Amino acid sequence: MMIFTIVLNLPLFLADWFFVIFHSALILFNLFGWVWRKTRKAHLITISLTLLSWGFLGIWYGWGYCPLTDWHWQVLEMMGNEGLPNSYISYLLERLLNWQPKQEWVDMGTLAFTLLAFGVSIWVNWRKNSRK
């Protein structure tokens, strides 16, 4: 019976870890992808798409909407998880570090660091183009 349960839940387990790894990597890339010359254009694209999702899709789904978070929440709910936070960063801090800072601080920090990375990305991409 235990093996049957594991086999049935394997796709959800794999999807859960896919989202943890992929979404975390995207977050790190959004924060630091501007550092390396070869990734600066890709960084500007991904962080712009992130901000567009938060703002534009946020008109319909709520400010800060992220499809990756939405899809991951669907997987976690199918696995029986309830009471998931609105913020993926809050979720990661709780899941990986067992730390639950105030939601307001997480939201402010997420926005501040994202806007800072976006500004730096614009600057390093513009600076490169203006030198040519």
C-alpha positions as CSV (number, residue, x, y, z in Angstrom):
1,M,0.0,0.0,0.0
2,M,2.8,2.4,0.8
3,I,4.5,1.9,-2.6
4,F,1.2,2.5,-4.3
5,T,0.8,5.8,-2.4
6,I,4.4,6.9,-3.3
7,V,3.8,6.1,-7.0
8,L,0.6,8.0,-7.1
9,N,2.1,11.0,-5.4
10,L,5.4,10.9,-7.3
11,P,4.3,13.4,-10.1
12,L,3.2,15.9,-7.5
13,F,6.4,15.4,-5.5
14,L,8.4,16.0,-8.6
15,A,6.3,19.0,-9.6
16,D,6.7,20.5,-6.1
17,W,10.5,20.2,-6.3
18,F,10.6,21.4,-9.9
19,F,8.9,24.6,-8.8
20,V,11.1,25.0,-5.7
21,I,14.2,24.7,-7.7
22,F,13.1,26.5,-10.9
23,H,11.3,29.4,-9.2
24,S,14.2,29.9,-6.7
25,A,16.7,29.9,-9.5
26,L,14.6,32.5,-11.4
27,I,14.4,34.7,-8.2
28,L,18.2,34.5,-7.8
29,F,18.6,35.3,-11.5
30,N,16.3,38.2,-11.2
31,L,18.3,39.6,-8.3
32,F,21.8,38.9,-9.7
33,G,21.6,38.2,-13.4
34,W,22.8,41.7,-14.2
35,V,26.2,41.0,-12.8
36,W,27.5,39.0,-15.8
37,R,27.8,40.6,-19.2
38,K,26.6,37.6,-21.1
39,T,23.3,37.4,-19.1
40,R,22.5,41.1,-18.8
41,K,20.0,41.1,-21.8
42,A,18.3,38.0,-20.6
43,H,18.2,39.4,-17.1
44,L,16.5,42.6,-18.3
45,I,13.9,40.5,-20.1
46,T,13.2,38.2,-17.2
47,I,13.0,40.9,-14.6
48,S,10.8,43.0,-16.9
49,L,8.5,40.1,-17.4
50,T,8.3,39.5,-13.7
51,L,7.4,43.2,-13.0
52,L,4.8,43.1,-15.9
53,S,3.3,40.0,-14.3
54,W,3.1,41.6,-10.9
55,G,1.5,44.8,-12.3
56,F,-0.4,43.9,-15.5
57,L,-1.6,40.5,-14.6
58,G,-2.1,41.8,-11.1
59,I,-5.0,43.9,-12.5
60,W,-7.0,40.8,-12.8
61,Y,-5.4,38.4,-10.3
62,G,-4.2,40.7,-7.5
63,W,-1.1,42.9,-7.3
64,G,2.1,40.8,-7.3
65,Y,0.6,37.9,-9.3
66,C,3.0,35.3,-10.4
67,P,1.9,32.4,-12.6
68,L,4.7,30.2,-11.2
69,T,3.5,30.8,-7.6
70,D,-0.1,30.1,-8.7
71,W,0.8,26.8,-10.4
72,H,3.0,25.7,-7.5
73,W,0.2,26.5,-5.0
74,Q,-2.1,24.3,-7.1
75,V,0.4,21.4,-6.8
76,L,0.8,22.0,-3.1
77,E,-3.0,22.1,-2.6
78,M,-3.3,18.8,-4.4
79,M,-0.7,17.4,-2.0
80,G,-3.0,18.5,0.9
81,N,-1.3,21.7,1.9
82,E,-3.5,24.5,3.2
83,G,-3.1,28.1,4.4
84,L,-0.3,28.9,1.9
85,P,1.0,32.5,2.1
86,N,0.4,35.1,-0.6
87,S,4.1,35.6,-1.1
88,Y,6.4,32.9,-2.6
89,I,9.3,34.5,-0.7
90,S,7.5,34.0,2.6
91,Y,6.9,30.4,1.6
92,L,10.6,29.8,0.7
93,L,11.7,31.4,4.0
94,E,9.4,29.1,5.9
95,R,10.1,26.0,3.9
96,L,13.8,26.3,3.6
97,L,14.8,28.2,6.8
98,N,11.8,27.6,9.1
99,W,11.6,31.4,9.5
100,Q,8.4,33.5,9.3
101,P,9.2,37.2,9.2
102,K,6.3,39.7,9.1
103,Q,4.6,39.6,5.7
104,E,4.9,43.4,5.4
105,W,8.7,43.2,5.7
106,V,8.8,40.4,3.2
107,D,6.7,42.3,0.7
108,M,8.7,45.5,1.1
109,G,12.0,43.7,0.8
110,T,10.9,41.8,-2.2
111,L,9.7,44.9,-4.0
112,A,12.8,47.0,-2.9
113,F,15.3,44.4,-4.0
114,T,13.5,43.7,-7.3
115,L,13.3,47.4,-8.2
116,L,16.9,47.8,-7.3
117,A,17.9,44.9,-9.5
118,F,15.7,46.3,-12.3
119,G,17.3,49.7,-12.0
120,V,20.8,48.3,-12.0
121,S,19.9,46.1,-15.0
122,I,18.6,49.1,-17.0
123,W,21.8,51.0,-16.0
124,V,24.3,48.3,-17.0
125,N,22.4,47.5,-20.2
126,W,22.2,51.2,-21.2
127,R,25.8,51.9,-20.2
128,K,27.0,49.1,-22.5
129,N,24.9,50.3,-25.4
130,S,26.0,54.0,-24.9
131,R,29.7,53.0,-25.1
132,K,29.3,51.5,-28.5
